[in-house]
Amino acid sequence: MNVKNPLSLAISAVLVGASTLTLPVTAQTDAGEEGESIEEVIVTGSRIRSTVSDSTRPVTVIGGLDIEVTGVKSVAEVLRNTAFNSFGSYREQSGSSFGQIALANLRGLGEDRTAVLINGRRVPGNPLTGTSAVDLNSIPMVGLDRIEILTDSASAVYGADAIGGVINIIYDDDFEGAEFEIGTEEPTRDGGDSDSFKFAFGASGDKTSILFAGEWLKRNPIFDADRDYSRASVRPGPGGGLPRHAIDTVGVSDGGNTGYTLNRDEAFQVSSCDSSVYVPIANPRGIDGEGCGYAFANLSMQTGGIERASTYLKGTYEIDEDHELYIENRYSRIESFGRFAPAVGFIRVSAANPLNPRGDDAMGGPGLGEDIDVAHRFVGHGNRDDAFNSNEYDTIVGIKGEINNTDINYDFYARHYEYVSQNEGDTYVLSSVLTQLIDAGQYDFRNPLSQDPDHLAAVALSSATLFRDISTENTSAGLSLDGAFEGFGTGQIGWASGFEVASETYKDQYDSFREANNVIGSAGNTASGSRSRWAAFAEVEVPLFTGFSTNIAVRYDDYDDFGSEASPQIAFRYQPNDVVTLRASWGEGFKAPNLTDLGSSLASSNENVTDLRRCRAQGIPDSACPTAQVEEYTGGNPELDAETTESWNFGVIVNPTDTLTLSLDWFSIDIEDSIDSLDLQDVLTFEGEGTLPAGVIVNRGNSTGGIPGAITACSGGVTPPDCGIINVFANLATEEIEGIDLRAQFDLSTDIGNWMAAIEHSHILTYDYQPTPIAEVIDRPGTERYPEFRSNVTLRWSMDQWIVNYVYRYIASFDGASEGSEYPAWDGMDIGAIWQTPWGGDLSFGIRNLTDEDPSINDTAGYNSEIVLDIYDVAGRVPYISYRHTF
């Protein structure tokens, strides 16, 4: 084996692919000699060996060098920049229960509806989300050969959750020698700078080979105060008066020290509103009066900090020329940190409290004698800091080869996967303790920064450090077979089949404080579950006549916790000549309920609801039906069924010349029984119609004279689910998405270098979402968080030891939350270069977001800075440089 030459890879990549724009009909290879055969491999979307150019499904390949020339440092960044990341995807952000993870969301159908594979095998879901979504930040970049993206549903091949598409991350299996890489990037604005180091070692003997690689990455946080659009800012109100809350303020909440009457008809300042701590405001929450606001954005982080150390090991041992043992191991340790401003919450202060500014006359108050609510910021307790320490372990051992010279290939593997995370949150507030301290007059809510010993003791007594233990463990094994046999004069018939078994356990254990709903500034419920499943699959590809082939696949999955599903698929590819290729596919699939959907503990709350069914039975008009508070319990539902899907794809690929390739694909995905939760009033509507979803319960007392009983309370030893309203997750919604993907690429070789131009465009035509059968259908494209289209244009030049790459990105505008508001269209550009040095190294450098564009900001007549973090990067202009040396 030889070390791959970076420059030869570069020239090859220029001829066949663009950064994140490689056409799905082109195979990236290292073949250098004309006429050299291209090896058939397992291409994403099928288990039958073929080349990407022969695939019946739309597969985009992003090569390792394509990634290097853009300077990105994580798999998540690569995928965010593709046009198929239609509506963005969850990125690292501060203050979230997810920590600093990053997720993929093809087609905008949900992070848990995108299947992520490593070397063709599914990666189990991340316990921080409690879903099948995969933490991309745990996947190392070192040793990465390419990323393949299937932009079509694929449950028939990969099982549950492959609805929005499939991402296959493939590592190098042909590396010999040693290399290291060191890099840094430093935005021209504050925050977000990062450093990285990578190394790889590969060796082989007569029967053995080994690849060991590792990387370290550290990225610093970005504070809200580091950006003009997110830092706290205030302008005077009309006539130079106090700024109006949420109209003349950005990054300021009413929760500094703002008092409210219990019926919310008046607001007032509780304290002196010291401007070194608070922001005096008018009309807090739109209520007449004044208040003491708090500039939380001066302290909070927009994105958290993250430090990751990862290793990747692959070893093989050749038993004989037909059989090979292998082992793959992946380990990542991720430490992350996020910050919120001090906790904020409403506290009830009685009229008899000596500190109540509107308390009883006998207590020194103004004689109003009324209880009040205070939106209070616990600045004396300090910032809320959350740290996550996570470890991911993934080990696969197996044997593969050919069965007794039969031309039947086999691959048998066993796998153990574990993701364990601990979360510690500092400086939260215990609600029950605080209530006692306020009633006793020991906690001085008027001056939370008081140095009075009694007050300081009250701060210490009511402070809490929170803990959370999260883990997923997955054990699986599988056998796959594939081969080919002669057809009926039309070519070989390819086939594949196999089975998989797996078991999974999941735990998300919150501390007892949050379990008891006893924390101000944080919430969460324990969830846990386990499941086992088995699956069998088969696939055949038949050339029916010259240029025409069909692929038929079917998979059967059986889960022990919700049941079984069969997923069929059929695809066609027709190439009548060298210029035109047609392809089409149809399939049915499913998404298994997440373990959190099935097993989350019930959480209680008291909610207002109008019981129209009971009123109507009593002859009370709807307009006169009283609103009352009832106990609602939300959480997991063990009676859930799978979400089911139907998908279509039609595509045409045109090669009018050897240097120009065009492709256009139309896709449609329909989802039924999407898992969601009901609005509480809808629960009673469904009850009246007799169509309550399975697991949703309205507990009533006995009916009398045809009048339904009142909704029962949980008391006297009666506990849920036998009391109150049990409003758990249910199979409710429908989703229908339709769109087109356009790709074009032009290559030109000249005496002054090789040139390439490419475009990638994904346009969502419709995305109809109906949350319940009685709800209005929402057409999402163009509404808040749903841009209609995204486009990337790439230009690349290479010559001798140089490669220069330019990328232009465009995201369409979309509406804001309020009527008449809009997030304007966004565009930006990246430029990068690689120089192969005379001494055998590669120097990569460039600038992402060259013109330092802000994320798109909601444009309204008001004064705000709303951004959509899932869609836009907030780092700004990012110069980067890295050096790689191969020995």
Secondary structure, DSSP 8 states (H G I E B T S, - for coil): -----HHHHHHHHHHH--TTT--TT-------STT-----EE-TT-SSEE-GGG-SS-EEEEEHHHHHTTT--SHHHHHHTSTT-TT------TT-TT-S-----GGGS-GGGEEEEETTEE----TTTTSS---GGGS--TTEEEEEEE-S--HHHH-TTTTSEEEEEEE-S---EEEEEEEEE--SSSS--EEEEEEEEEEE-SSEEEEEEEEEEEE--EEGGGSTTTS-EE---GGG---BTTTSEES-BS-SEEEEETTSS-EEESS---TTT-EEEESGGG-SBEEEEB-GGGT-EEE-EEEEEEEEEEEEEEEETTEEEEEEEEEEEEEEEEEE-S-EEEEEE-TT-TT-TT--GGGTS-S----EEEEEE-TTT--EEEEEEEEEEEEEEEEEEESTTSS-EEEEEEEEEEEEEEEEEEEEEEHHHHHHHHHTT-S-TT-TT---HHHHHHHHHHEEEEEEEEEEEEEEEEEEEEEEEE-SSS-EEEEEEEEEEEEEEEEEEE-HHHHTT-EET-----EEEEEEEEEEEEEEEEEEETTEEEEEEEEEEEETTTEEEEEEEEEEEE-SSSSEEEEEEEEEEEE---HHHHHB--EEEEEEEE-HHHHHHTT--GGG--EEEEEEEE---TT---EEEEEEEEEEEEEEETTEEEEEEEEEEEEEEEEE---HHHHHHHHHHT---TT-EE-B---BTTB---B--S-TT--TTSSSEE---EEEEEEEEEEEEEEEEEEEEETTEEEEEEEEEEEEEEEEEESSTTS--EE-TTSTT--SEEEEEEEEEEETTEEEEEEEEEE--EE-SSTT-EE--EEEEEEEEEEE-TTSEEEEEEEESTT-------B-SS------TTTS--S-SEEEEEEEEE-
